[in-house]
Every structure is written in structure tokens, then in C-alpha cells.
Amino acid sequence: KTLTLCGTPEYMAPEVINRKAYGLSVDWWSLGVLLYEMVAGQPPFNAPEEQQVFNLIMQGRVQYPPALSKPATDIITRLLARDPMRRLGCPEAKGTLKEHAFFKEIDWDEVDRGGLTPPFLPEVGDSTSADDKNFGRYEESDGMVGEYQPPADGQDFRAELRGVADW
């Protein structure tokens, strides 16, 4: 158990915000937030100010997109259980993540053996040069079209970040 207040605000479990001792249950909460964000395009607790995010988490009301499947809604709801003892993934909770209907197509034995082929396998160049072929063009806020520009060979990418206050 720990009492540390750390993490991305949108992903913090209620017990972290309340500064109660917590364990691995907070990771299951964060997985629920991540799954929601992956299927809905934004976190379930989203606001411009950090304190507003914390208030939304403490209220615990999640609005699910209507097109979300029942298994997706159920697994996220069970991962975002406010009581850590009832949160899916925790030893005290009923059932396991692998047994959930959301993952019914997953062959977990094959996952353990490393035998699954991912649905998308990016082409990757050698590790000695910048590889940008998996990045696309994008529109800047001023309407101009930009393109990902990797750092020059041998250049430390962190040099571009020095002086950036809000990283």
C-alpha cells in the first residue's frame, strides 16, 4: 500500500484523490479509463481544470456513447467501480479480466506464447536513422499543412524539449 499522490489527473482513482492508502486496484481503474478513452475518443472524466476533473471522478458518473457494445460498457463499468474491492481485476472482485465477454475472441494461451499476429504491424527502419514513414501529414491550427519532422541523425530529441514549460 502507498499514499503517494501522483499520476495523470484523468486517470487517478478515487482513493488516490482522497489520499487513502491504495494498492494495485488503482491500475485496474486506470485501465478502465484507458479503455474508455480508446473507444470513446476522450477520457470519461474530462474537464479544463484539474480540480474539475477530480470532482467528476469523485462523482463517479460515466456517460457511455450509445454505440458502445454491452461488453465494452460492462468491462469499463466494472473497472471504474468506486469501491476498489469490487473493481474487476482485484482479487476480491468476482471474475477475472481474461474471462470477461469483452475479450471473448482472445486466445490467452496464444498471447502467453507470443504467437498472436497484431492487426497492424508498422514498417520500421533501422535504429540508426530517423524513421518517419508511419507518421502522416496533419493540419496546423492556422490551417497550414504540416508534416512530422524527425530530429537530424544523431541529434538528441530532448534538445527540442528544453525550455518547454508545459511538457
C-alpha positions as CSV (number, residue, x, y, z in Angstrom):
1,K,0.0,0.0,0.0
2,T,1.1,3.6,-0.6
3,L,-0.3,7.1,-0.1
4,T,1.5,8.9,-2.9
5,L,-0.5,11.4,-4.9
6,C,0.9,11.0,-8.4
7,G,-0.3,10.3,-11.9
8,T,-2.3,11.9,-14.7
9,P,-5.4,13.5,-13.2
10,E,-7.9,12.0,-15.6
11,Y,-6.6,8.5,-14.7
12,M,-6.5,8.8,-10.9
13,A,-8.7,6.5,-8.9
14,P,-10.9,8.0,-6.2
15,E,-8.8,6.5,-3.4
16,V,-5.7,8.4,-4.8
17,I,-7.6,11.7,-4.9
18,N,-9.0,11.0,-1.3
19,R,-5.4,10.3,-0.2
20,K,-6.3,6.9,1.1
21,A,-3.8,4.0,1.1
22,Y,-4.1,2.1,-2.1
23,G,-2.6,-0.8,-4.0
24,L,-2.8,-2.3,-7.4
25,S,-6.5,-1.6,-7.7
26,V,-5.6,1.9,-9.0
27,D,-4.0,0.3,-12.0
28,W,-7.3,-1.5,-12.9
29,W,-9.1,1.8,-12.6
30,S,-6.6,3.4,-15.0
31,L,-7.2,0.5,-17.4
32,G,-10.9,1.3,-17.3
33,V,-10.1,5.0,-18.1
34,L,-7.8,3.9,-21.0
35,L,-10.3,1.5,-22.5
36,Y,-13.0,4.2,-22.3
37,E,-10.7,6.7,-24.0
38,M,-9.8,4.2,-26.7
39,V,-13.4,3.5,-27.6
40,A,-14.9,7.0,-27.0
41,G,-12.0,9.2,-28.1
42,Q,-11.7,11.1,-24.8
43,P,-11.4,10.2,-21.1
44,P,-14.6,9.6,-19.1
45,F,-13.7,12.3,-16.7
46,N,-12.7,15.3,-18.8
47,A,-12.6,19.0,-17.8
48,P,-10.4,22.0,-18.5
49,E,-9.3,22.4,-14.9
50,E,-7.6,19.7,-12.7
51,Q,-10.0,20.3,-9.8
52,Q,-13.0,19.8,-12.1
53,V,-11.5,16.5,-13.3
54,F,-11.1,15.4,-9.6
55,N,-14.7,16.4,-8.9
56,L,-16.0,14.4,-11.8
57,I,-14.1,11.4,-10.7
58,M,-15.4,11.7,-7.2
59,Q,-19.0,12.0,-8.5
60,G,-18.3,8.8,-10.5
61,R,-20.9,9.3,-13.2
62,V,-19.8,8.0,-16.6
63,Q,-21.8,8.7,-19.7
64,Y,-21.3,6.0,-22.3
65,P,-21.6,6.6,-26.1
66,P,-24.8,5.0,-27.3
67,A,-22.9,2.9,-29.9
68,L,-20.7,1.3,-27.3
69,S,-21.2,-2.5,-27.1
70,K,-22.7,-4.1,-23.9
71,P,-19.4,-6.0,-23.2
72,A,-17.4,-2.8,-23.6
73,T,-19.7,-0.8,-21.3
74,D,-19.7,-3.6,-18.8
75,I,-16.0,-4.1,-18.6
76,I,-15.4,-0.3,-18.3
77,T,-18.1,0.0,-15.6
78,R,-16.6,-2.9,-13.6
79,L,-13.0,-1.4,-13.9
80,L,-14.3,2.0,-12.8
81,A,-16.0,0.6,-9.7
82,R,-15.6,3.2,-7.0
83,D,-15.0,0.5,-4.4
84,P,-11.6,-0.9,-5.0
85,M,-12.6,-4.3,-3.5
86,R,-15.3,-4.6,-6.2
87,R,-13.2,-3.4,-9.1
88,L,-12.6,-6.0,-11.9
89,G,-9.1,-7.3,-11.7
90,C,-8.8,-7.1,-7.9
91,P,-8.6,-10.5,-6.1
92,E,-11.7,-9.7,-4.1
93,A,-13.8,-8.9,-7.2
94,K,-15.9,-11.6,-8.9
95,G,-14.5,-12.9,-12.2
96,T,-11.3,-12.0,-14.0
97,L,-10.4,-9.7,-16.8
98,K,-9.4,-12.6,-19.1
99,E,-12.8,-14.2,-18.6
100,H,-14.8,-11.1,-19.5
101,A,-17.0,-11.2,-22.6
102,F,-15.1,-8.1,-24.0
103,F,-12.1,-10.4,-24.5
104,K,-14.0,-13.5,-25.8
105,E,-12.1,-13.5,-29.1
106,I,-8.7,-13.5,-27.4
107,D,-6.8,-16.8,-27.1
108,W,-4.9,-16.0,-23.9
109,D,-2.7,-19.2,-24.3
110,E,-1.6,-17.9,-27.7
111,V,-0.9,-14.4,-26.1
112,D,1.2,-16.1,-23.4
113,R,3.2,-17.9,-26.1
114,G,3.7,-14.7,-28.1
115,G,2.1,-16.3,-31.1
116,L,-0.6,-13.7,-32.0
117,T,-0.1,-11.5,-35.1
118,P,-1.1,-7.9,-34.4
119,P,-3.7,-6.4,-36.7
120,F,-1.3,-3.7,-37.7
121,L,2.4,-4.2,-37.9
122,P,4.3,-0.9,-38.7
123,E,7.3,-1.0,-41.0
124,V,10.3,0.1,-39.0
125,G,13.7,1.1,-40.4
126,D,17.0,0.6,-38.8
127,S,17.6,2.1,-35.4
128,T,20.4,4.4,-36.5
129,S,18.3,6.8,-38.6
130,A,15.1,8.8,-38.1
131,D,12.2,6.8,-39.3
132,D,9.1,8.8,-40.1
133,K,7.2,6.7,-42.6
134,N,4.5,5.8,-40.1
135,F,3.6,9.5,-39.4
136,G,1.1,11.3,-41.6
137,R,0.5,14.8,-42.6
138,Y,-1.6,17.0,-40.3
139,E,-3.4,20.3,-40.3
140,E,-2.0,23.0,-38.1
141,S,-4.4,25.2,-36.1
142,D,-3.6,28.1,-38.5
143,G,-4.8,26.0,-41.5
144,M,-1.4,25.2,-42.8
145,V,-0.5,21.6,-43.5
146,G,2.5,20.3,-41.5
147,E,4.4,17.1,-41.6
148,Y,6.3,15.3,-38.9
149,Q,10.0,16.3,-39.0
150,P,12.2,13.9,-37.0
151,P,15.4,15.2,-35.4
152,A,18.5,15.1,-37.6
153,D,20.5,11.9,-37.3
154,G,22.4,11.9,-34.1
155,Q,20.5,14.8,-32.6
156,D,19.1,14.3,-29.2
157,F,15.4,14.8,-29.4
158,R,15.3,16.0,-25.9
159,A,17.2,19.1,-27.0
160,E,13.9,20.2,-28.8
161,L,12.1,20.0,-25.4
162,R,14.4,22.1,-23.4
163,G,12.7,25.3,-22.3
164,V,9.2,23.9,-23.0
165,A,7.4,24.7,-19.8
166,D,4.3,22.6,-20.3
167,W,5.7,19.2,-21.4
